[in-house]
Amino acid sequence: MISIIATVLNESESIQNLLDSLAQQTCQPDEIVITDGGSSDQTVAILQRYTDRLPLRVLVVAGCNISAGRNRAIEAAQGDIIAVTDAGVRLERDWLEKLVQPLVVDSSLQVAGGFFKADPHNVFEAAMGATVLPLVDEIDPATFLPTSRSVAFRKTAWAAVGGYPEWLDFCEDLIFDLRLKQVFKKFAFASDAVVHFRPRGTLRSFYKQYYLYARGDGKADLWRKRHLIRYLTYLVAAPLVFLLGVFVHPLLWLLVIPGAAYYLYQPYRRLPAVMKSLPDHSPGDRVYAVLLVPVLRIWGDLAKMSGYPVGLRWRWLNHPPNWRIINAG
């Protein structure tokens, strides 16, 4: 039995894309369980309208965070295979079929990760997608940690690692993945199980998203080295190169070029593929997207540098559980 679960909050503007794409799946789930965290808009009413088209149950758990919402949905689900997705995405018609296939074929597998692609509606969102979302050829299946926009696992595996960490409000799916990887080692990578995810459409919303992600990193004690490198780059290396150019020789400013090339290579490599998903764009749009990429890279880094110490402070004050320790049974 296969169950799809998700958790939502105030998604009335985007939830129909998800529900319509669920209704069009080539492999229909036995049930869909969606937890609403207490929406104040029309999200629940829209969900209820789909109960005659989908095997859908809606749980309203006001005030729950993302982890708790997913855990409540999984607890209520009857399936032995759980497929997880999210509001704000559009599923390809064969998403569920492709996602669960590795688990159906091999009973020893516990986790299958799907993939996600940028679904931009304008040039800004295309540049955003190229900046923050990898292409499939960048993925190493041996180390890939799937987002909970597109992942499936056995319910017993979820139970074995204690479910999603309810003490954590962001980066919760990453901690869940790392705990699954610690116990079960091997994940299947279903690269053709694709969800389409719309990138953030403004600098303000992008800043908030990456501030919260980095705050979650701090709370969970994740990626110390990555964050340290970021601080050293912006607060030590960049000022040092500037001062060398001022006080030694202006040609030393050219030291920025190899760093910038490394920093921007992947976004610019992705950009043509992402721009193709826009139905109509001009040469001017392509130039605009090229100019946006470095702005978005720097803006995202500033958001991360702001959020990470806030998360660390929360960790020092609240002493959360050590997620790296998994108690058997």
C-alpha positions as CSV (number, residue, x, y, z in Angstrom):
1,M,0.0,0.0,0.0
2,I,1.3,3.4,-1.0
3,S,0.5,6.6,0.9
4,I,1.4,10.2,-0.2
5,I,1.7,12.7,2.6
6,A,2.4,16.5,2.8
7,T,1.9,19.3,5.2
8,V,0.6,22.7,4.3
9,L,0.0,26.2,5.7
10,N,-1.7,29.1,3.9
11,E,-1.2,27.6,0.5
12,S,-4.4,28.6,-1.2
13,E,-2.6,30.3,-4.1
14,S,-0.5,27.2,-4.9
15,I,-2.2,24.1,-3.6
16,Q,-4.3,23.5,-6.7
17,N,-1.2,22.8,-8.8
18,L,-0.2,20.0,-6.4
19,L,-3.7,18.6,-6.2
20,D,-4.3,18.6,-10.0
21,S,-1.0,16.9,-10.6
22,L,-1.8,14.3,-8.0
23,A,-5.1,13.6,-9.7
24,Q,-3.2,13.0,-13.0
25,Q,-0.7,10.5,-11.7
26,T,-0.2,7.4,-13.9
27,C,0.1,5.4,-10.6
28,Q,-2.5,6.5,-8.2
29,P,-1.8,6.2,-4.5
30,D,-4.0,4.2,-2.1
31,E,-4.4,7.3,0.0
32,I,-3.2,10.9,0.4
33,V,-2.9,12.4,3.9
34,I,-2.3,16.1,4.2
35,T,-1.8,17.9,7.4
36,D,-2.8,21.6,7.6
37,G,-1.0,23.6,10.3
38,G,-3.9,25.9,10.9
39,S,-4.3,27.9,7.7
40,S,-6.1,31.2,7.9
41,D,-6.9,31.3,4.2
42,Q,-8.9,29.0,2.0
43,T,-6.4,26.1,1.9
44,V,-8.5,23.6,3.9
45,A,-11.6,24.5,1.8
46,I,-9.7,23.9,-1.4
47,L,-8.4,20.5,-0.1
48,Q,-11.9,19.4,0.9
49,R,-13.1,20.1,-2.7
50,Y,-10.7,17.4,-3.9
51,T,-11.9,14.6,-1.7
52,D,-14.3,13.4,-4.4
53,R,-11.4,13.2,-6.9
54,L,-8.6,11.9,-4.7
55,P,-8.4,9.4,-1.8
56,L,-7.6,12.4,0.4
57,R,-7.8,12.9,4.1
58,V,-7.1,16.3,5.7
59,L,-5.8,16.6,9.2
60,V,-6.0,20.0,10.8
61,V,-3.3,20.4,13.5
62,A,-3.1,24.1,14.3
63,G,0.3,25.4,15.3
64,C,2.3,22.4,14.2
65,N,5.6,22.9,12.4
66,I,6.6,21.2,9.2
67,S,8.2,18.2,11.0
68,A,5.2,17.7,13.2
69,G,2.8,18.0,10.3
70,R,4.6,15.3,8.3
71,N,4.9,13.1,11.4
72,R,1.1,13.4,12.1
73,A,0.3,12.6,8.5
74,I,2.7,9.5,8.4
75,E,1.3,8.3,11.7
76,A,-2.2,8.4,10.2
77,A,-1.2,6.8,6.9
78,Q,-1.9,3.2,6.3
79,G,0.7,2.5,3.6
80,D,3.9,0.7,4.2
81,I,5.5,2.9,1.5
82,I,5.3,6.7,2.2
83,A,5.9,9.2,-0.6
84,V,6.4,12.8,0.5
85,T,5.9,15.9,-1.4
86,D,5.1,19.6,-0.7
87,A,2.8,22.4,-1.5
88,G,4.1,24.8,-4.1
89,V,5.2,22.1,-6.5
90,R,3.8,20.5,-9.6
91,L,4.4,16.8,-10.1
92,E,5.2,15.1,-13.4
93,R,2.5,12.6,-14.3
94,D,4.7,9.6,-13.7
95,W,6.3,11.0,-10.5
96,L,4.9,8.5,-8.1
97,E,5.4,5.6,-10.4
98,K,9.0,6.4,-10.9
99,L,9.6,7.3,-7.3
100,V,8.4,4.1,-5.6
101,Q,9.6,1.7,-8.3
102,P,13.0,1.1,-6.6
103,L,11.3,0.2,-3.4
104,V,8.8,-2.1,-5.1
105,V,11.4,-3.9,-7.1
106,D,14.0,-4.3,-4.2
107,S,12.5,-5.1,-0.8
108,S,15.9,-4.4,0.9
109,L,15.9,-0.7,-0.1
110,Q,14.4,1.7,2.4
111,V,14.7,5.1,0.8
112,A,14.3,6.5,-2.8
113,G,15.0,10.1,-3.6
114,G,13.4,11.8,-6.5
115,F,14.5,15.0,-8.2
116,F,13.3,18.6,-8.6
117,K,13.6,21.2,-11.4
118,A,13.1,24.9,-11.4
119,D,9.7,26.0,-12.7
120,P,10.2,29.7,-13.3
121,H,7.4,32.1,-14.4
122,N,9.7,35.0,-15.2
123,V,13.3,35.9,-15.8
124,F,14.0,36.7,-12.2
125,E,12.8,33.3,-11.1
126,A,14.8,31.7,-13.9
127,A,18.0,33.3,-12.7
128,M,17.1,32.2,-9.2
129,G,16.6,28.6,-10.3
130,A,20.0,28.6,-12.0
131,T,21.6,30.1,-8.9
132,V,20.2,27.7,-6.2
133,L,19.0,24.5,-7.8
134,P,21.3,21.9,-9.3
135,L,20.9,20.1,-12.6
136,V,20.6,16.3,-12.6
137,D,24.1,15.8,-14.0
138,E,25.5,17.5,-10.9
139,I,24.0,14.8,-8.6
140,D,26.1,12.0,-7.2
141,P,23.6,9.2,-6.4
142,A,25.9,7.8,-3.7
143,T,25.8,11.0,-1.6
144,F,22.5,12.7,-2.7
145,L,20.3,13.7,0.1
146,P,16.7,14.1,-1.3
147,T,14.5,17.0,-0.4
148,S,11.1,16.1,1.1
149,R,9.5,17.6,-2.0
150,S,10.3,14.3,-3.7
151,V,11.2,11.3,-1.5
152,A,9.8,7.9,-0.6
153,F,10.6,5.6,2.2
154,R,9.2,2.6,4.1
155,K,7.2,3.6,7.1
156,T,9.4,1.2,9.2
157,A,12.4,3.3,8.2
158,W,10.7,6.5,9.3
159,A,10.0,4.9,12.7
160,A,13.5,3.5,13.0
161,V,15.0,7.0,13.0
162,G,12.3,8.6,15.1
163,G,10.6,10.5,12.3
164,Y,11.2,14.1,11.3
165,P,12.8,16.1,14.1
166,E,10.0,18.2,15.6
167,W,12.4,20.4,17.6
168,L,13.7,21.8,14.3
169,D,11.7,24.2,12.1
170,F,13.9,24.4,9.0
171,C,16.4,21.9,7.5
172,E,14.3,19.2,9.1
173,D,14.3,17.0,6.0
174,L,18.1,17.2,5.8
175,I,18.4,15.9,9.4
176,F,15.9,13.2,8.6
177,D,17.9,12.2,5.5
178,L,21.2,12.1,7.5
179,R,19.6,9.9,10.1
180,L,18.2,7.5,7.5
181,K,21.6,7.4,5.8
182,Q,23.3,6.7,9.1
183,V,21.1,3.6,9.6
184,F,20.4,2.3,6.1
185,K,23.4,3.6,4.2
186,K,22.1,3.2,0.6
187,F,19.5,5.3,-1.0
188,A,18.1,4.8,-4.5
189,F,18.1,7.8,-6.8
190,A,15.1,8.0,-9.0
191,S,16.3,10.8,-11.3
192,D,13.2,10.7,-13.5
193,A,10.7,11.1,-10.5
194,V,10.5,14.9,-11.0
195,V,8.7,17.7,-9.2
196,H,8.7,21.2,-10.6
197,F,9.4,23.8,-7.9
198,R,8.8,27.5,-8.4
199,P,11.8,29.6,-7.2
200,R,11.3,32.7,-5.0
201,G,10.2,35.7,-7.0
202,T,11.6,38.6,-5.0
203,L,14.9,39.5,-3.2
204,R,12.9,39.8,0.0
205,S,11.4,36.3,-0.1
206,F,14.7,34.8,-1.2
207,Y,16.5,36.5,1.7
208,K,14.0,35.2,4.2
209,Q,14.2,31.6,2.7
210,Y,18.0,31.4,3.0
211,Y,18.1,33.2,6.3
212,L,15.8,30.5,7.7
213,Y,17.8,27.7,6.0
214,A,21.0,29.0,7.6
215,R,19.3,29.5,10.9
216,G,18.3,25.8,10.7
217,D,21.9,24.9,10.0
218,G,23.0,26.7,13.2
219,K,20.3,25.1,15.3
220,A,21.2,21.6,14.0
221,D,25.0,22.2,14.0
222,L,25.3,21.6,10.3
223,W,28.0,22.5,7.7
224,R,30.4,24.3,10.1
225,K,33.2,24.3,7.5
226,R,31.0,25.7,4.7
227,H,29.8,28.6,6.9
228,L,33.3,29.3,8.1
229,I,34.6,29.5,4.5
230,R,31.8,31.9,3.7
231,Y,32.7,34.2,6.6
232,L,36.4,34.1,5.7
233,T,35.7,34.9,2.1
234,Y,33.6,38.0,2.7
235,L,35.1,39.3,5.9
236,V,38.8,38.4,5.4
237,A,39.7,37.5,1.8
238,A,37.7,40.1,-0.1
239,P,38.8,43.0,2.1
240,L,42.4,41.9,1.9
241,V,42.3,41.8,-1.9
242,F,40.8,45.3,-1.9
243,L,43.4,46.7,0.4
244,L,46.2,45.0,-1.6
245,G,44.9,46.8,-4.7
246,V,44.8,50.1,-2.9
247,F,48.1,50.0,-1.1
248,V,50.3,47.7,-3.3
249,H,49.1,47.7,-6.9
250,P,45.7,47.9,-8.6
251,L,46.5,44.8,-10.7
252,L,46.2,42.8,-7.6
253,W,42.4,43.4,-7.8
254,L,42.6,40.8,-10.6
255,L,43.0,38.2,-8.0
256,V,39.2,38.4,-7.7
257,I,38.7,36.9,-11.2
258,P,39.5,33.2,-10.5
259,G,37.5,33.3,-7.3
260,A,34.5,34.8,-9.1
261,A,34.8,32.4,-12.0
262,Y,34.7,29.4,-9.6
263,Y,31.8,31.1,-7.6
264,L,29.6,31.7,-10.7
265,Y,30.5,28.8,-12.9
266,Q,27.7,26.4,-12.0
267,P,24.9,29.0,-12.0
268,Y,26.0,30.2,-15.5
269,R,26.3,26.6,-16.7
270,R,22.7,26.0,-15.6
271,L,21.2,29.2,-16.9
272,P,20.6,28.2,-20.5
273,A,18.7,25.1,-19.5
274,V,16.6,26.9,-17.0
275,M,15.8,29.8,-19.4
276,K,14.5,27.2,-21.9
277,S,11.6,26.5,-19.6
278,L,10.4,30.1,-20.0
279,P,7.9,30.0,-22.9
280,D,9.0,33.3,-24.3
281,H,12.1,35.3,-23.6
282,S,14.3,37.8,-25.5
283,P,18.0,38.4,-25.8
284,G,17.5,41.3,-23.4
285,D,16.0,38.8,-20.9
286,R,19.0,36.6,-21.2
287,V,21.3,39.5,-20.5
288,Y,19.2,40.5,-17.5
289,A,19.4,36.9,-16.1
290,V,23.2,36.9,-16.5
291,L,23.5,40.2,-14.6
292,L,21.1,38.9,-11.8
293,V,23.2,35.7,-11.0
294,P,26.0,37.4,-9.1
295,V,23.6,39.6,-7.3
296,L,21.6,36.6,-6.2
297,R,24.7,34.7,-5.2
298,I,25.9,37.5,-2.9
299,W,22.4,38.2,-1.6
300,G,21.9,34.6,-0.7
301,D,25.3,34.5,1.1
302,L,24.4,37.6,3.1
303,A,21.2,35.9,4.2
304,K,23.1,32.8,5.3
305,M,25.6,34.8,7.2
306,S,22.8,36.6,9.0
307,G,20.8,33.5,9.8
308,Y,23.6,31.1,10.9
309,P,24.7,32.8,14.1
310,V,21.0,33.2,15.1
311,G,20.6,29.5,14.9
312,L,23.9,28.9,16.8
313,R,22.6,31.2,19.6
314,W,19.4,29.3,19.8
315,R,21.3,26.0,20.0
316,W,23.5,27.3,22.9
317,L,20.4,28.5,24.8
318,N,18.1,25.5,24.1
319,H,20.4,22.5,24.1
320,P,18.5,20.4,21.5
321,P,18.9,16.7,21.2
322,N,22.0,15.2,19.5
323,W,20.4,14.1,16.2
324,R,23.5,12.0,15.4
325,I,22.6,9.6,18.1
326,I,19.9,7.1,17.1
327,N,18.6,4.9,19.8
328,A,17.9,1.4,18.6
329,G,14.2,0.4,18.8
